[in-house]
Amino acid sequence: MYVGESVSFTCKVSVSSGWKYKWYKDSNVLVNSEESITINLGLQDKGAYWCNASRNDILIFQSNKINQDVKQIPVPLLKPRNKQLDVFPKEMVELSCTMLLDSGWTYTWYKDGKLIQADKDVVIGTNGATISFRSDPSHHKTQNYTCKAELKDRSVHSNFSSKVTLIVYDAPPNVALLQSPEYSLMHTGDSVSFRCDVNISSGWKFLWFKDGDKFEKDDHHNISSAQVKDTGIYTCQAERDSFRLEKSQDMHIEVKERPQADVILLTGWAEVFSTDTLVLMCKVKESEDKWNYTWFRERIAVGEVPTEKYTVTPQNDPDQSHYTCKGIRTERPTYSVESLPFKTKNLLLKRRILLSVSGCLFFGIILAFLGCIYFKVRKPVVAEERPEENELFLTMKKQLEHTENSCPLVEYITDAALNEGPKKENDDIGLIRSDSTELMVTTQEDQGSPLKRLSDHYHLYIQQISDTFFHLFILFILAVMVSTGTENGGAMISFQKMS
């Protein structure tokens, strides 16, 4: 039992009457000698109680002992279920009141010393052990809450619990989105960090949004190597328990592809026989900004001064290495993407061989072409001078030189040929008529003359030359493609002469 409660003991003998009683507490005789005694308990009343019954001063009966425990009424424990005691308007607050000993306690709640009744804004749990309400700053910014406990059907009332003080703000805080570095335009490979900040109270959890889609819960969001897909509008929001603040301001970033550096060969084709050096130039593609350049040979920086051009000589690079370059500047973007490797090994030798072969092929094709034109033009002349090629009949000149051996038939045929003029080239057979007979005359072309055979041989020779040079031309095209494809380590790169 608890201090302040009353307890009654009764000593009674069920037979006969006229009994006298004597009370004891821990071997101490109590003054009271009635059949029943009532004690308003205090801590000092804790002990073992028993009694004796006597009649005529003769002890006849002794009762059993009853141990009476007396405890101090405990103080209820008041705990906020919210971890934070600074709250904002309409934020839900929940408090609990508990007794560590026994059960069956009921609880009452007080705000600034006034009893709290349940209503539409205040919810009191079973036996009053909890209370929930939404904070309201209209009354006081500082509010003290306490609770008391009592046992059902007993006059046991505890003292007030220790107080819990709530600080209620007039308005909810703002959520700030912070970006570092503060650039709206980023380039691939850049790093950027976002932080969501609430400068009042603590215990916040954060929600992140990109273009309205939630994607993470933390107080910060880091992008270590930005990509184009990271372009978007970023916002954040803070919450604790069921209380959620408004979203932060929008933060828009745009991520563009970082400019690409490219190595260009300045040494032209016409210079390959007159120089042993290669002049390379670094250029940032699709950029009108002013750049400085860093050169790398096999991934190791070369050149003391950042310059646009770099000269490769047998002295500074006897191994003919791979070269790359990268643009650098003080403004953003501060650097470009490193160029693809440019291979210089045997580059001059390849070009010299390619130019030599192509020159030979070119002049060979020209000669073959001119030969074709020559024989094409000469063929009709041979046909027109057919009478001079005739070995079967004498020409006019020979006839005059051999007048003593002249023949009327020959004169007739020759005169007829001269009078009639040249015949068609396609006339292969001529007829010589007399009064009684017809004489068939054939040309030496039909008889396989040496000139005809020579002409046929020439045409066959020209045809073979044409076929040979055609095949060589095809091989030349393939050689150009292979040489160009392997000139820079397999990359199909077109080199341009730049002034």
C-alpha positions as CSV (number, residue, x, y, z in Angstrom):
1,M,0.0,0.0,0.0
2,Y,1.0,3.6,-0.4
3,V,1.5,6.3,2.1
4,G,-1.8,8.1,2.9
5,E,-3.9,5.0,2.5
6,S,-5.8,3.5,5.5
7,V,-5.6,-0.1,6.6
8,S,-7.8,-1.9,9.2
9,F,-7.0,-5.1,11.1
10,T,-9.5,-7.2,13.1
11,C,-8.7,-9.7,15.8
12,K,-11.6,-12.0,16.6
13,V,-12.3,-15.3,18.4
14,S,-15.2,-17.1,16.9
15,V,-16.4,-18.9,20.0
16,S,-17.7,-17.5,23.3
17,S,-17.3,-13.9,24.3
18,G,-15.7,-11.6,26.8
19,W,-12.4,-11.6,25.1
20,K,-9.7,-9.0,25.5
21,Y,-7.3,-8.2,22.7
22,K,-3.7,-6.9,22.6
23,W,-2.0,-5.7,19.3
24,Y,1.6,-6.0,18.4
25,K,3.8,-4.6,15.6
26,D,7.1,-6.1,15.2
27,S,7.0,-7.3,18.9
28,N,6.0,-3.8,20.0
29,V,2.7,-3.6,21.9
30,L,0.2,-1.1,20.5
31,V,-1.9,1.0,22.7
32,N,-5.1,0.0,21.1
33,S,-6.9,-3.0,22.7
34,E,-10.0,-3.0,20.5
35,E,-11.1,-5.9,18.4
36,S,-10.3,-3.8,15.3
37,I,-7.7,-1.1,14.6
38,T,-7.3,1.4,11.7
39,I,-4.0,2.9,10.7
40,N,-3.5,5.8,8.3
41,L,-0.3,4.5,6.8
42,G,2.9,6.2,6.7
43,L,6.3,4.9,5.9
44,Q,6.9,4.2,9.6
45,D,3.9,1.9,9.7
46,K,5.6,-0.8,7.6
47,G,5.9,-4.0,9.6
48,A,4.4,-7.3,10.8
49,Y,1.0,-7.1,12.7
50,W,-0.6,-9.7,15.0
51,C,-2.8,-10.0,18.1
52,N,-3.6,-12.0,21.3
53,A,-6.9,-12.9,22.8
54,S,-7.3,-13.5,26.6
55,R,-10.0,-13.9,29.1
56,N,-9.6,-13.6,32.8
57,D,-6.0,-12.5,32.1
58,I,-5.3,-15.9,30.8
59,L,-3.8,-16.0,27.3
60,I,-5.7,-18.4,25.3
61,F,-5.2,-17.5,21.5
62,Q,-2.5,-15.8,19.4
63,S,-3.2,-14.8,15.8
64,N,-1.1,-15.2,12.7
65,K,1.1,-12.3,11.6
66,I,0.3,-10.0,8.7
67,N,3.2,-8.2,6.9
68,Q,2.2,-4.7,5.9
69,D,4.3,-3.0,3.1
70,V,4.1,0.7,2.8
71,K,5.5,2.6,-0.2
72,Q,5.8,6.1,-1.2
73,I,3.5,7.1,-4.1
74,P,5.7,7.2,-7.2
75,V,6.0,10.2,-9.5
76,P,4.7,9.6,-13.0
77,L,7.3,9.8,-15.8
78,L,6.4,12.2,-18.6
79,K,8.1,11.7,-21.9
80,P,7.7,13.4,-25.3
81,R,7.5,10.9,-28.1
82,N,8.8,13.7,-30.4
83,K,12.5,13.9,-30.2
84,Q,12.4,17.7,-30.6
85,L,10.7,20.0,-28.1
86,D,10.7,23.0,-30.6
87,V,7.7,22.5,-32.8
88,F,5.9,24.4,-35.5
89,P,2.3,25.3,-36.1
90,K,0.1,22.3,-36.9
91,E,2.9,19.9,-36.1
92,M,1.7,16.9,-34.2
93,V,2.9,16.5,-30.6
94,E,2.6,13.3,-28.6
95,L,3.3,12.9,-24.9
96,S,3.2,9.8,-22.6
97,C,2.8,9.5,-18.9
98,T,3.7,6.2,-17.1
99,M,4.1,4.7,-13.7
100,L,7.0,2.3,-13.1
101,L,5.2,0.3,-10.3
102,D,2.0,-1.5,-10.4
103,S,-0.7,-1.1,-12.9
104,G,-4.3,0.2,-13.0
105,W,-3.2,3.8,-12.9
106,T,-5.2,6.5,-14.7
107,Y,-3.7,9.8,-15.8
108,T,-4.7,13.4,-16.1
109,W,-3.0,16.1,-18.1
110,Y,-2.3,19.7,-17.4
111,K,-1.1,22.5,-19.6
112,D,0.4,25.4,-17.7
113,G,-1.3,24.0,-14.6
114,K,-4.7,23.8,-16.1
115,L,-6.5,20.5,-16.7
116,I,-6.7,19.4,-20.3
117,Q,-9.9,17.9,-21.6
118,A,-10.2,15.8,-24.7
119,D,-11.8,17.5,-27.7
120,K,-11.5,17.5,-31.5
121,D,-8.0,18.9,-31.3
122,V,-6.8,16.8,-28.4
123,V,-6.7,13.0,-28.3
124,I,-6.2,11.3,-24.9
125,G,-5.4,7.6,-25.1
126,T,-6.6,4.7,-23.0
127,N,-6.4,5.5,-19.2
128,G,-5.0,8.9,-20.2
129,A,-1.5,7.4,-20.7
130,T,-0.9,9.4,-23.9
131,I,-2.0,12.7,-25.3
132,S,-1.8,13.9,-28.9
133,F,-2.4,17.4,-30.3
134,R,-1.3,19.8,-32.9
135,S,0.7,22.7,-31.7
136,D,-0.9,26.0,-31.6
137,P,1.2,29.2,-31.1
138,S,-1.8,31.4,-30.6
139,H,-1.7,31.1,-26.8
140,H,1.9,31.0,-25.7
141,K,5.1,30.3,-27.5
142,T,6.3,28.4,-24.5
143,Q,4.0,25.8,-23.1
144,N,4.5,23.6,-20.0
145,Y,2.9,20.2,-19.8
146,T,2.6,17.9,-16.7
147,C,0.6,14.8,-15.7
148,K,-0.7,13.1,-12.5
149,A,-1.6,9.5,-11.8
150,E,-4.2,7.9,-9.5
151,L,-5.3,4.4,-8.8
152,K,-8.8,3.4,-9.7
153,D,-11.2,2.9,-6.7
154,R,-8.5,4.0,-4.3
155,S,-7.7,7.4,-2.9
156,V,-4.1,7.3,-4.1
157,H,-3.0,10.4,-6.0
158,S,0.5,11.0,-7.2
159,N,2.3,14.2,-7.3
160,F,2.8,16.1,-10.6
161,S,5.3,14.7,-13.0
162,S,8.2,16.8,-14.1
163,K,7.2,19.3,-16.8
164,V,7.9,19.2,-20.4
165,T,8.3,22.5,-22.1
166,L,7.4,23.0,-25.7
167,I,8.6,25.9,-27.8
168,V,6.1,26.6,-30.5
169,Y,7.2,28.8,-33.5
170,D,4.9,31.2,-35.2
171,A,5.5,29.8,-38.6
172,P,7.2,26.8,-40.2
173,P,10.8,27.2,-41.4
174,N,11.9,27.5,-45.0
175,V,13.9,24.8,-46.8
176,A,17.0,26.1,-48.6
177,L,18.7,24.2,-51.4
178,L,22.4,25.0,-51.6
179,Q,24.6,24.1,-54.6
180,S,28.4,24.0,-54.7
181,P,29.9,25.1,-57.0
182,E,27.1,27.5,-58.0
183,Y,27.1,27.1,-61.8
184,S,24.0,26.5,-63.8
185,L,26.0,25.2,-66.8
186,M,28.1,22.2,-66.2
187,H,30.2,20.0,-68.5
188,T,30.5,16.2,-68.5
189,G,33.0,15.1,-65.8
190,D,32.3,18.1,-63.5
191,S,31.4,17.5,-59.9
192,V,28.5,19.2,-58.1
193,S,27.1,18.9,-54.6
194,F,23.6,19.8,-53.4
195,R,22.6,20.2,-49.7
196,C,19.2,20.6,-48.3
197,D,19.2,22.9,-45.2
198,V,16.6,23.8,-42.5
199,N,18.2,26.3,-40.2
200,I,15.8,25.8,-37.3
201,S,15.4,22.7,-35.1
202,S,16.7,19.3,-35.9
203,G,15.6,15.7,-36.6
204,W,14.7,16.4,-40.2
205,K,14.7,13.8,-43.0
206,F,15.1,15.0,-46.5
207,L,13.4,14.1,-49.8
208,W,15.1,14.8,-53.2
209,F,13.3,15.5,-56.5
210,K,14.6,15.7,-60.0
211,D,12.1,17.0,-62.5
212,G,9.4,16.2,-60.0
213,D,10.5,12.6,-59.4
214,K,11.6,11.5,-55.9
215,F,14.9,9.7,-55.9
216,E,16.8,9.8,-52.6
217,K,16.6,10.4,-48.8
218,D,19.5,12.3,-47.3
219,D,20.5,15.8,-46.5
220,H,22.9,16.0,-49.5
221,H,23.1,14.8,-53.0
222,N,26.5,14.5,-54.8
223,I,27.3,14.1,-58.5
224,S,30.9,13.1,-58.7
225,S,31.1,13.0,-62.5
226,A,28.2,14.8,-64.3
227,Q,26.6,13.3,-67.4
228,V,24.2,14.8,-69.9
229,K,21.4,12.8,-68.3
230,D,22.0,14.8,-65.0
231,T,20.4,17.8,-66.6
232,G,17.3,18.8,-64.8
233,I,15.5,20.8,-62.1
234,Y,16.4,19.8,-58.6
235,T,14.4,20.5,-55.4
236,C,14.3,19.1,-51.9
237,Q,11.9,18.8,-49.0
238,A,12.2,18.2,-45.3
239,E,10.0,16.2,-43.0
240,R,10.0,14.7,-39.5
241,D,7.4,12.2,-38.4
242,S,4.2,13.1,-40.2
243,F,5.1,16.8,-40.5
244,R,6.4,17.9,-43.9
245,L,7.6,21.3,-44.9
246,E,7.2,23.0,-48.2
247,K,9.7,22.2,-51.0
248,S,12.8,24.3,-51.5
249,Q,13.4,26.6,-54.4
250,D,14.1,25.1,-57.8
251,M,17.8,24.6,-58.8
252,H,18.3,24.1,-62.5
253,I,21.5,22.7,-64.0
254,E,22.4,21.9,-67.6
255,V,25.1,19.4,-68.4
256,K,26.8,19.7,-71.8
257,E,29.3,17.5,-73.5
258,R,32.8,18.6,-72.7
259,P,34.7,19.9,-75.8
260,Q,36.8,17.3,-77.5
261,A,40.5,18.0,-78.5
262,D,41.8,16.7,-81.8
263,V,45.3,16.3,-83.1
264,I,45.8,17.6,-86.7
265,L,48.9,16.9,-88.8
266,L,50.2,20.1,-90.4
267,T,53.0,18.5,-92.4
268,G,51.6,18.2,-95.9
269,W,51.9,15.5,-98.5
270,A,54.1,17.7,-100.6
271,E,56.7,18.0,-97.8
272,V,57.2,14.3,-97.0
273,F,60.4,14.1,-99.3
274,S,61.9,17.3,-98.0
275,T,61.6,17.0,-94.2
276,D,62.2,14.5,-91.4
277,T,59.9,16.3,-88.9
278,L,56.2,16.2,-88.2
279,V,54.3,19.3,-87.1
280,L,51.2,18.5,-85.0
281,M,48.5,21.0,-84.0
282,C,46.0,20.6,-81.2
283,K,42.5,22.0,-81.8
284,V,39.4,21.9,-79.7
285,K,36.4,20.9,-81.9
286,E,33.4,23.1,-82.2
287,S,34.8,25.7,-79.8
288,E,35.5,29.4,-80.5
289,D,37.0,30.0,-77.1
290,K,40.7,30.7,-76.6
291,W,42.6,27.7,-75.4
292,N,46.1,26.7,-74.2
293,Y,47.2,23.2,-74.8
294,T,49.1,20.5,-73.0
295,W,50.8,17.7,-75.1
296,F,51.3,14.1,-73.9
297,R,53.7,11.5,-75.3
298,E,52.6,8.0,-74.1
299,R,50.5,9.7,-71.4
300,I,53.4,11.7,-70.1
301,A,53.3,15.5,-70.4
302,V,55.8,17.0,-72.8
303,G,56.7,20.6,-73.6
304,E,57.5,23.2,-71.0
305,V,55.2,25.9,-72.4
306,P,51.5,25.1,-73.3
307,T,51.4,25.7,-77.1
308,E,49.0,24.9,-79.9
309,K,51.7,23.2,-82.0
310,Y,54.2,20.5,-81.3
311,T,57.1,19.3,-83.6
312,V,58.2,15.7,-83.6
313,T,61.7,15.2,-84.7
314,P,64.0,12.2,-84.8
315,Q,66.0,13.8,-82.1
316,N,63.2,14.4,-79.5
317,D,61.3,11.2,-80.3
318,P,63.4,8.5,-82.0
319,D,60.8,5.8,-81.0
320,Q,58.0,7.6,-82.9
321,S,55.4,7.4,-80.1
322,H,51.7,8.1,-79.7
323,Y,50.7,11.7,-79.0
324,T,47.6,13.2,-77.4
325,C,46.7,16.7,-76.3
326,K,44.2,18.5,-74.1
327,G,42.9,22.0,-74.1
328,I,43.2,24.1,-70.9
329,R,41.9,27.5,-69.9
330,T,41.2,29.6,-66.9
331,E,37.5,30.0,-67.6
332,R,34.8,27.3,-67.7
333,P,35.1,24.7,-69.1
334,T,38.6,24.7,-67.7
335,Y,39.7,21.7,-69.7
336,S,38.7,19.6,-72.7
337,V,38.5,15.9,-73.3
338,E,41.9,14.5,-74.2
339,S,42.3,13.7,-77.9
340,L,42.5,10.3,-79.4
341,P,46.1,9.0,-79.7
342,F,47.9,10.1,-82.8
343,K,50.4,7.5,-84.1
344,T,53.6,8.9,-85.7
345,K,55.5,5.7,-86.2
346,N,56.7,5.3,-89.8
347,L,54.2,8.0,-90.9
348,L,56.6,9.8,-93.3
349,L,57.9,6.5,-94.7
350,K,54.4,5.3,-95.4
351,R,53.5,8.5,-97.2
352,R,56.7,8.5,-99.2
353,I,56.0,5.0,-100.4
354,L,52.4,5.8,-101.1
355,L,53.3,8.9,-103.1
356,S,55.9,7.0,-105.1
357,V,53.6,4.2,-106.0
358,S,50.7,6.5,-106.7
359,G,53.0,8.6,-109.0
360,C,54.1,5.6,-111.0
361,L,50.6,4.4,-111.3
362,F,49.4,7.8,-112.3
363,F,52.0,8.3,-115.1
364,G,51.5,4.7,-116.3
365,I,47.8,5.3,-116.6
366,I,48.4,8.5,-118.5
367,L,50.8,6.8,-120.9
368,A,48.3,3.9,-121.4
369,F,45.6,6.4,-122.1
370,L,47.7,8.4,-124.6
371,G,48.6,5.1,-126.3
372,C,45.0,4.1,-126.7
373,I,44.2,7.5,-128.2
374,Y,47.1,7.2,-130.6
375,F,46.2,3.8,-132.0
376,K,42.5,4.8,-132.1
377,V,43.3,7.7,-134.3
378,R,45.8,5.8,-136.5
379,K,43.5,2.9,-137.4
380,P,41.3,4.9,-140.0
381,V,44.4,6.2,-141.7
382,V,45.6,2.7,-142.4
383,A,42.3,1.9,-143.9
384,E,42.3,4.9,-146.2
385,E,45.8,4.0,-147.5
386,R,44.8,0.5,-148.3
387,P,45.8,0.8,-151.9
388,E,49.4,1.3,-150.9
389,E,49.3,-1.8,-148.8
390,N,48.2,-3.9,-151.7
391,E,51.0,-6.2,-152.8
392,L,48.9,-8.1,-155.4
393,F,48.5,-5.2,-157.9
394,L,50.9,-2.4,-158.9
395,T,50.2,1.1,-157.9
396,M,50.3,4.0,-160.4
397,K,53.8,4.9,-159.4
398,K,55.1,1.4,-159.9
399,Q,53.2,1.1,-163.1
400,L,55.0,4.2,-164.5
401,E,58.3,2.8,-163.3
402,H,57.7,-0.5,-165.1
403,T,56.1,0.6,-168.4
404,E,57.9,-2.1,-170.3
405,N,56.0,-4.8,-168.3
406,S,52.7,-3.1,-168.2
407,C,49.6,-5.2,-168.7
408,P,46.3,-4.0,-170.1
409,L,44.4,-5.9,-167.5
410,V,46.3,-4.2,-164.7
411,E,45.8,-0.8,-166.4
412,Y,42.1,-1.5,-166.6
413,I,41.8,-2.5,-162.9
414,T,44.0,0.4,-161.7
415,D,42.1,2.9,-163.8
416,A,38.8,1.6,-162.5
417,A,40.0,1.9,-158.9
418,L,41.2,5.4,-159.5
419,N,38.1,6.5,-161.4
420,E,35.6,5.0,-159.0
421,G,37.2,6.5,-155.9
422,P,37.6,4.9,-152.5
423,K,35.0,2.3,-151.7
424,K,33.4,1.6,-148.4
425,E,35.7,0.1,-145.8
426,N,33.3,-2.8,-145.3
427,D,33.6,-3.9,-149.0
428,D,35.7,-7.0,-148.7
429,I,35.3,-8.3,-152.3
430,G,35.4,-6.5,-155.7
431,L,34.3,-7.9,-159.0
432,I,36.2,-7.4,-162.3
433,R,34.0,-7.9,-165.3
434,S,34.9,-8.6,-169.0
435,D,32.9,-9.6,-171.9
436,S,33.0,-13.3,-171.1
437,T,34.3,-13.7,-167.5
438,E,34.1,-12.2,-164.0
439,L,37.4,-11.9,-162.1
440,M,37.1,-11.9,-158.2
441,V,39.7,-9.7,-156.5
442,T,40.4,-9.9,-152.8
443,T,42.5,-7.5,-150.6
444,Q,45.6,-8.4,-148.6
445,E,43.7,-7.7,-145.4
446,D,41.6,-10.8,-146.1
447,Q,44.8,-12.7,-146.8
448,G,46.4,-12.0,-143.4
449,S,49.0,-9.3,-144.5
450,P,51.9,-8.5,-142.1
451,L,50.5,-5.0,-141.6
452,K,47.1,-6.4,-140.5
453,R,48.8,-8.8,-138.1
454,L,50.9,-6.0,-136.7
455,S,47.8,-3.9,-136.2
456,D,46.1,-6.8,-134.4
457,H,49.1,-7.3,-132.2
458,Y,49.1,-3.6,-131.3
459,H,45.4,-3.7,-130.3
460,L,45.9,-6.8,-128.2
461,Y,49.0,-5.2,-126.6
462,I,47.0,-2.0,-125.8
463,Q,44.1,-4.1,-124.4
464,Q,46.5,-6.0,-122.1
465,I,48.1,-2.7,-120.9
466,S,44.7,-1.3,-120.2
467,D,43.7,-4.4,-118.2
468,T,47.0,-4.3,-116.3
469,F,46.8,-0.7,-115.4
470,F,43.1,-1.1,-114.4
471,H,44.1,-3.8,-111.9
472,L,47.0,-1.7,-110.7
473,F,44.6,1.2,-110.2
474,I,42.3,-1.0,-108.1
475,L,45.4,-2.1,-106.0
476,F,46.3,1.6,-105.7
477,I,42.9,2.5,-104.3
478,L,43.1,-0.4,-101.8
479,A,46.6,0.6,-100.8
480,V,45.4,4.2,-100.2
481,M,42.6,2.9,-98.0
482,V,44.8,0.5,-96.0
483,S,47.5,3.1,-95.6
484,T,45.0,5.8,-94.5
485,G,43.3,3.3,-92.1
486,T,46.6,2.2,-90.4
487,E,48.4,5.6,-90.5
488,N,47.1,6.6,-87.1
489,G,46.7,3.3,-85.4
490,G,43.6,2.1,-87.2
491,A,41.6,5.3,-87.0
492,M,40.2,6.7,-90.2
493,I,41.6,10.2,-90.0
494,S,41.8,12.7,-92.8
495,F,44.8,15.0,-92.7
496,Q,44.6,18.5,-93.9
497,K,47.1,21.0,-94.9
498,M,46.6,24.1,-92.9
499,S,48.2,27.5,-93.5
